[in-house]
């Protein structure tokens, strides 16, 4: 028989556990030593683990090969200090299936003594995947599918911070405005896609290719990568319906420049000189 609480009446301990069990978020309680003493029905439904299977274990039982060590360390440090935390963590179901959780943990003290950690976990898998897609879209050129200027800036800066040697290749199409004016913007877009494919084909797995905007492209390559300028010109000349010409500028780091702005300026000036020379 269901017990009805009178106004102002506190629920019994048994009623509290029943209330926790019907909550639609996963609940997990450990003792001060972080050994699991309670999980609710939602936790079992989402993780596949029953209380009998995890009782006495730490939450490490939920972790797996792809759980980020940085997440594990951050959680460990918070718990060591008796502090709460909120974090998105990759855990694993009992069947081995990975699942993202937003985990919120709070310590519970009695008379100033740490007694329990109370954890709430919510399935964050779909939200995490959506955020990842948004993040990728923010770094991808929507027309060509190449990395965009933001992705290029991040990749170049990170490579230089890491002390990597590289060559920067800048490419700018000649007379692209004329293509738009004479054949229409759809033809211009198709040409940009073809150029992106040609550039990606030439660079291959040696480096990464980006569309910086308009008709300007870039590639980051190892310093000893096979020369790409002539191969690029050959690939562009083979495009239909008409050969495409481009100015190309190359600069090397750290031999010629050690910062992203200096390296870019050098490659850009060489590209511009070539473009002016082509027009002469």
N, C-alpha and C positions, 0 to 999 in steps of 0.2 A: 504494500500500500504506500502511495506517495505521501510524503510528509509535507504539509503546507506550513510555511513559516508565518508566524504572526508578525504584525508591524513592529519593527524595532528588535525583533528576535534575531540573534546571531545564529548562523548555520552551524550545525555540529561538524566535527572533523570529518565524519563519513560523508556528510552532504557536500562539504568543500571538495573532497576528492571526486565526487560524482559530477559536480559543476565543472571542475577542471577537465574531466574526461570527455565532456560533450563540447568543449570549445573547438572552434574550427581552425585553430592554429596549433602547430605542434608544440607541446610543452615538455620540458625535460628538467629534472631537478637532480642535483648532485649534492653530496655532502661536502664538507670543507676540503676534503682530500680529493675532490673531483670525481668520486666514484658515483655512478648513476644509481639513484634510489627510486626514481619514478619517471615514467613517460606516459603520456595520455594516448587515447585511441587515435587521434589525428596523427601524432608522431608515428605510431605503428603503421597506420594506413599509408603514409607518405614514404617512410623509410623501409618498411618491410620487417623491422625488428620489433619483437614483443618485449615487454618488460623483463620477462624471465631470461631472454637472450642477452640483454645488455646490462642487467643489474650487476653492480660491482665493477663494471668496466668504466674506463674513462671515455671521453668523446672521441678519442683516437680511433675507436672501433668504426667510426663513421667516415674516417678519412681514407684516401687511396692514393694511387701513384701520381695523379695529376693535381692533388691538393697543393696549393701554393705554399712552399715552406715559409714565405714571408707572412702569410696569414696565420700559420701555426705559431710562429714566433711571437707575433703581435698579440695573439690571444693568450699565449702562455705568460707573457710579461704582465698583461692586465690581471690575469688570475693570480699570479704570484704576489701582486700588490693588493689583492683583495678588491679590485676595481671592476666596474662593469664595462661593457663595450658593445658596439654595434658594427657588424661587418658582413659583407657578402662573401660567402665561402663555398668552394666546390667540395661537396661531400659525395658519398656513394650509398646507394640503396643496398640492401642485403643481397640482391641479385646482381650487384656489380654495376648497375646503371648509374652514371654520374648525374647529379642534380645540384643546381645552385640554390643556396638558401641565404636569405637575409636573417642573420642570427643576432639576437639581442640578449645579452646576459647581464644579470644584476646580482650582486652579492646580497645575502640576507644575514643581518647581524642580530644576535640576541644578547642583551646586556653587554653590548660592546664586543662580543665575541663572534667571529665569523662562523656561521653554522652551515649555510647552504649557498649554492649558486642556482639561480632560477633562470632557465633559458627558454626563449621563445623563438621558434624558427618558422619562417614562411617560405613557401616555394617561390623562388625568384627566377626560375629558369627562363620562362617566356619573356619576362621583362629584361633580363640580362641579355638575351639573344637580340631583342629589339634594340637595346642600347648599343650593342656591338654593331648591328647593321647601320644604325645612325652614325656611329663613329666612323665606320668604313666609308659611308656615303660622303661624310664631311671631308674625306681625304681623296675622293675619286672624282675625276672629271666625268661629268654625266654623258658627254658626247662620245668620247673615245674609250672610256673605261680605264684610262691610264691614271696614275697618281696625279693629283692637281698641285697647284703652287704651294699649298699648305703642306702637303705630304713631302714635296721636294725640299722645302726649307727645313723641315724637321729632320729628314734623312741626311741632308748635307751637314747641318749643324751637329747632329749626333755623331756622324762619321769623324768630323774634325775634333769634337770633344774626346772621342775615343782614340784619337791619334792615328787614325787610318790614313794611309796614302791613297790617293785616288786621282782620276782625271774627270774633269767636268766637261761635257760636250753640250754646247748650245746650238740650236738649229732654228733658223728663221726662214720661212718660205719667201721666195721672190715673187712679186706681182700677185700676191694672193687677193688683194682688193679687186684686181682686174677680173679674177675668176668670179667673185661675187657679183660684180657689176654686169658682166657679160653673160653669165650662165645662171645666175640666181644663187640665193643663199643655200638652198638645198644641195646644189652642186658643190658649193663651197664646203658644206658640212661633210658631204661624202668624201671630198678630197682630204679633209683633215683626218677622217677615220682611216683612209687608205695610207696616209703618211704615218699615222700612229702605228698601224700594222707593219709597215715597212721598217720603221725605226725599231720596233720591238723584235722583228725578225733578224735584223742586223746585229742588235745587241745580244739577243738570245738570253742565255742564262748567265752571261758574264756580268751583267749589271742590271740597273733599274731605269725605267723610262718614265717621263712625266710630260704632261702638257701644262705649260706655265700660263697659258692664256692666248687667245687669238690664234695666230699662226706660229707661235713660238713653242719649241719643245726643248727638253733637256734630257741628258742621260748621265748617270753616275756609274763609273767603271773603275776596275782596279787599274793602277798606274801602268801595269805591264800588259794590259789587254791588247789584243791585236788591233792595229789601226783601223778606225771605223769610218774615217772621213770619205775615202774613196768608195768604200762599200755602200755608204749611205747615198752618195751621189748616184751610184749605179742603180740602187734600189728605187730611188725617186725617179730616175730617168725612165725606168721601166713601167711606171704607172700609166694607166690609160684614163682618159682618151688622149692625153698629151703629156709629154715629158714635164716633170716638175723640177725646178731648180731651187736651190736653197743656199743660204750662207751658213757656214759652220765655223764656230770658234771653240777652241780647246784650251784648257789650262790645267796645270797639275798642282796638286797639293801633296806634301808641303814644300816641294822644291821651288815653286813660283809664288805661292801665297799660302798663308797659314790661317787666315780667317775666311769665313763664308763671304762677307761683302767684298773683300779684296779678290778672292778667287773668281767670284761672279763678274766683277768689273773687268777683270783681265780677259776672261772668255768672251764677255759681251763686246769689249772693244775690238777684239780680233774678229768676231763675227761681223761687227759693223764695218770694219775696214774692208772685209771681203765683200760685203754687200755693196759698199760704195764703189769698189773696184769693178764689180760686175756691171754696175750701171754706167761706168765710164766708157 
